[in-house]
Amino acid sequence: MKSSNPPVLIDNYYESLAIHRTILEAKFAEAPENNCIAGSPFVADFALKLVDFLEKERPYEGWAEWRTGEVDSHWWNRALALARKDDCFRNESKEKQLWRAANYLSPFHYESDELELFLRLVLE
């Protein structure tokens, strides 16, 4: 059933930045209330779209550099701790495991070898 409410439209940089920060807090929380948020493909996709918007609006603020993931960063280590609690990794194909790893690390971009390392560390 289609909603009669208008779609949510966020076209303000500062509103988008606030939502971005909120998503980061939820995805990378040390003690999350909801364990499904960190690896959710829907949250991962929305987080990427938000950073795309922020980067487009203010490219001079360093969003392209910010979103380049670093191995062993704060965000990497938080995602790793959360992913290790996700039993789904152990029962999936390698392709699906890598997809799941990218969801945990979103909105940061990692190279394929870095995703492979993340996956190996999750499965240790």
Secondary structure as UniProt FT lines:
FT   HELIX           13..27
FT   TURN            35..39
FT   HELIX           41..57
FT   HELIX           59..61
FT   HELIX           63..66
FT   TURN            71..72
FT   HELIX           74..83
FT   TURN            84..85
FT   HELIX           87..91
FT   HELIX           94..105
FT   TURN            106..107
FT   HELIX           112..123
//
